[in-house]
């Protein structure tokens, strides 16, 4: 999972849809715990600004 911090609006919506609880907000930054991420892509489809990308997927 890659997060583009220059695009991320820190809305937190992706945090709520992550089934693995891999995404959290810390000090106004989105953080992904790579060990928890199952690369399902739900956060990518939910992100209103396109700041998230699953590695290896378009």
Secondary structure, DSSP 8 states (H G I E B T S, - for coil): -EE-TTT-----HHHHH-TT--EEEETTEEEE-TTT-----HHHHH-SS--EE-TT--
